Structures are given as C-alpha cells and as structure tokens.
Amino acid sequence: MSGKYTLGLDFGTNSVRALIVDVQDGHELASYISNYAHGDAGIVLRADQPHLARQHPADYLRGIEHAVTQAMEFAATDGSRAFSPRDVIGIGVDTTGSTPLPVDKNGVALALLPQFANEPDAMAWLWKDHTAHAEAEEITASAQKQRPAYLAKCGGRYSSEWYWAKILRCARVAPQVFEAAQSWVEIADWIPAVLSGTTALNKLRRGACAAGHKCMYNTRWGGFPDEAFLSSLHPGLARVRKTLPAACSTVADAAGGLSPEWATKLGLTVGIPVAVGAFDAHLGAIGAGIRESTLVKVMGTSTCDIMVMPNERPLTDIPGLCGIADGSVLPGYVGLEAGQSAVGDIFNWFVLSISPGGSENATHELLSAAAAGIRPGESGLLSLDWHNGNRTVLVDQRLSGLIVGLNLQTKPAEIYRALIEATAFGARVIMERFESNGVPVKRVVNCGGVATRSPLAMQIYADAMNRTVAISRSSQTCALGSAIAAAVVAGPERGGHADFASAMKAMSGAANEVYEPKPANVAVYERLYKLYVQLHDAFGVRDHRSTLSNVMKDLLDIRDAVRSH
C-alpha cells in the first residue's frame, strides 16, 4: 500500500527546493533544486547601487513547476517506497523575507506584465536589499514620536530589510511602479495564493509570520499600522493599507486548495490544501522540532534565530529582536525572531572574492582543514561579523565588517577561522539578549547548509556559546517544516496530522551528532568574547564612549599565552 506524502516548497535566495516527505515517519523520499534564472545566481543586482537585491517572480513560477515535477519523477523511481502523485495530500511553502512584491488589483506581480518585465523596482525586493536604510530610519523616528508601541514588538528599530521601508523607498525612487501597484504582498503569502488561485486581493490570505515580524502587525493595536500613521510617511501608503486584512492566518490554516491550473502543471490532485506560507527560518524551526527553551539557528547565507514561548505567559518586549509575533511559528505560541545578516555569505566572500593564495588554494574544504589546526586565540585575530550590517541586536544595516590583529605573518586560514569565530560571538550576543529578558536557552539546534557542512564551525559555536549544539536530522529543514505544515492542513481525514505536536513528533528530529563545549576552548573564548563585546559596543552602539587601546595588546597577550602551552 502507498503511504501519504506532503510536498514542502522552500524558496531560498538562489533557488527553490521541492521535498516529498512521508507523513508517518518523516522519511524524505525525493527532492529537487531548481536554480533561479535571472540575475547573478538568481539575484538581480546593479553595480551603481550596491545595496540593491531583487528577484524576478517568473523564477518562482518556473521553479515550482521544474522542481516539483522532477522531485515527483525521482520519487516514482526511488523504489524504496510505493509512491503515486495521488498520495500527495498537501503542500507547504516557506520563503525568504521580508521579500515584498508589488502586485496589481488581481494580485498579478507587476514584473510579469510586459511594461515592467525588466524593471528591478517592479520585482520582488529580496530580504537582503538594503536600499531603504534611510526610509527605515524615518519610520523608526516617526513611530517613536507617534506610535511607540509599533516599535516595541520589533526590537525598537524598524529595519531596511522590511516591508514598509521598501514600499516607502519605491514611492520615492520609482513612482511609476508605486502608482501601478495596488498592493504589496510578501512572497510567503503570494506563492500559496498563486498555487491556490487566490491572488485577488479580496481572497489572498496574509500570514501572521510575515505580518507580525516585518509589517508591524499586532492584534493589540487592531492589526496593521493605522492609515493616519502610514499617511504621515507617504499618502500612498494608505492605499496599500486598505488592501490588508483585519486578521492574519497561521501555517495551520489553508490558503486554499490547489487550483486546476497548477494541479495540471504539477500532476497533483485538484483541491489538496496549500498551507498559508511563512518565512524559511520559522518553518525551519518546525522542521528542527522547536519547543520551549530551544533556540533553533537556521544557518545559511544569513542566520535566523527562532524561539517560542506559550502565548498565555507574560513576555517583556525585547530590544533588538526582529519581532515578537503571536502564531508566527506555532499556533498558541509567541514566535521570537533574531538573526545575523550574513554568516555563510561572509565565508563565501572570503573564499570566492578574496581567494587568498589563488582560487585553487581558496576552498572551504582546504581552509577549514587548516583552520581546524589553529587553537582558539592562537592567531591573535578578532573580527566583527557585520559585512552585511547587523540585524540583531543593533538593527543597523550601515555597519560593516572589521578584522583586528593582522600582521605580516597572518595566514588565510587564521582569517577564515576568525570570521567563523566572529559569527559565533554574534550568535552569543543574541542568545544573551534572549536570556537577559526572561527567555532561557537550554538547548541549541542548528540546521541549514553551514550546520550540516562545517563541523569546524559547529564546534566553534559550541565552545564560543558554551552550549551543547545539536544538529537537525534533516539537511533540508526548512522544506521539511513546510511539509509538516502541509500535513497539518491536510488533517487526519486525508491521512495527515491533527496538530503540530503530532506532526513534529512523527516527522522531525535531531541527528545523532552533538557538539559539546570543550572547557579549554571555552576559557579562551570567554576572554576573546569580552573583547568582541568591547568592539561591538564601541562601533555599534550609538553615543557609546569606550577606549579601544587595550584590544590589540590583549589579543597579543591571549595569543602568546596560547602559544606557550
């Protein structure tokens, strides 16, 4: 007999992944990755605007069809389990975010219309687009004066990565696009609507994840920001506000049933439920089996840190977090999001752009092997991980990277290790911000590409954070989380699950490998971390006054002490 399967669609920065999962035990039957065609590895860039990063929505549509049909072909020929497309009972979707897309009154992406096909401002404004940094500052200043509650749930500052800042930027620099757009939709909401034929603005369901973390949505003040506040920023924002619903949905809800058009394209059954979408990290946390007091780190080009707390429990507002949003991860829980704007991107920058020693000598494998032979503190180097700004806890995208302690004998592997250590120290800053505000971190689960491919990085994280680090069982955790959501919206009547507790117990889990902190390394990293915090505050905290004259010499003292043993 055939089992029952769900389909998880994971829309990343460079590609879309389709994953077919058995709902009974989480067995991943087949997957396929379809790369985006436009731009540089799927990202539309402009040399004269280094902060610009866009994606063409046509890549999402082509990617769905290509990835799903190929994954199903592999599933049908796998042989390990009986499979038929009729056994797929639901679809879940996760995406990057905040990645808002301008659409017309029917929910059609403007970039799919002939007159805007080659206009970057009419495309999806990718999460890593920071062109709206001035608008973000303006929103923050206005909210501080008019609506301080709006900032309390998003860490105290609005980010250039987020929804309203990007829309306001478009109004300023591309009025023809802004006027043509009836609304803006996060792709986490748009893609499920496309699949279910519900893109019309009066039918499209907006998810609590994107709305709560990036759009200032909260039921305490009646949902999205009010029209008066938005109009004070730009009169046209009120038009967008009128298209937004009074209430948002969670991933336990269906955006709709698979439309006949897409059922034909994909070879699936008409009407199977498509779950309301969410951001990759939030569904990745579900795929990693998140629970209270567990910090899930979804580690890729950037890192997102996710925690949950029961929504009936009192919770203070936490400065610097990317958002505190009810139902953004699991129904019945408040989702807490933090993160780092670049992690894997920093390592790739060093390997691919700097290419120390020439491209044949600059690979992650070679540098990792050499860096593994370097003890903590031995290089005398210390770095800040702000190559793409700081997402948490400073919320400042105009910060940049830094390496202290270089000399004429510094080797590439020493720099590579220092960059990894910087991201681990940045992760510890976030963890300590959670804990200092009443959210204990008893368990850390890492997932994503960096977590599965770099044992060196995982040991450094365990030592620098002084926490045991587990690794998610799945190497495709975000797509797995989407498949779990699909199993819940399918429900027991279709062979799925009644709730997330049941679905996560059956379909998720941690791998056997665990990284334990090494006491000798922890002791050195404690000293280095204090210097990291000193740099962090001196360069990142406004109006902070601190001398840095000790940092270089303290690094030398640590280096000499390590080398003497």
Secondary structure, DSSP 8 states (H G I E B T S, - for coil): ----EEEEEEE-SSEEEEEEEETTT--EEEEEEEE--STBTTBEEETTEEEEEEE-HHHHHHHHHHHHHHHHHHHHHH-SS---GGGEEEEEEEE-SS-EEEE-TT--BGGGSGGGTT-GGGSEE-TT--TTHHHHHHHHHHHHHH-HHHHHTTTTS--TTSHHHHHHHHHHH-HHHHHH-SEEEEHHHHHHHHHHT--STTT---BHHHHHHHS--BGGGTBS--HHHHHHH-TTHHHHHHTS-SS-B-TTSEEEE--HHHHHHHT--TT-EEE--EEHHHHHHHHTT--TTEEEEEESSSEEEEEEEETTS-----TT-SEEEETSSSTTEEEEEEEES-SHHHHHIIIIII-TT-TTT--HHHHHHHHHTS-TTTT--EEE--TT-B-SSS-BTT---EEE---TT--HHHHHHHHHHHHHHHHHHHHHHHHHTT----EEEEESHHHHH-HHHHHHHHHHHTS-EEEES-S-HHHHHHHHHHHHHH-GGGTS-SSHHHHHHHH--EEEEEE---HHHHHHHHHHHHHHHHHHHHHHSTT-----TTHHHHHHHHHHHHHT-
